[in-house]
Amino acid sequence: MRLNVHVHPGSRRSDVGGDYDGALVVRVRARAVDGAASDETLSAVARAFDLPRSMVELIHGRRSRSKVLELTGDEADLRARLIELLSEVR
């Protein structure tokens, strides 16, 4: 499943949830330096979807707040979890 995310680097804590212009909001503690925020984004999304880190791949946006990820797993389960995460207000 392809997933659009909007990343907030340098946040107080890592967290996944909420909607930003149709994209899933991912807050990470890491700063946007040397790919640290992108790496932490992938780990945070993997935890939020209860997937191994190896099943979350960055497709586009390594140096951008807007990223496209590829999640591997049961499509129905992933979509159900995405709906839950998008509706959470943080």
Sequence and secondary structure as in RCSB ss.txt:
>XXXX:A:sequence
MRLNVHVHPGSRRSDVGGDYDGALVVRVRARAVDGAASDETLSAVARAFDLPRSMVELIHGRRSRSKVLELTGDE
ADLRARLIELLSEVR
>XXXX:A:secstr
 EEEEEEETT SS EEEEEETTEEEEE SS SSTTHHHHHHHHHHHHHTT  GGGEEEEE TTSSEEEEEE S H
HHHHHHHHHHHH   
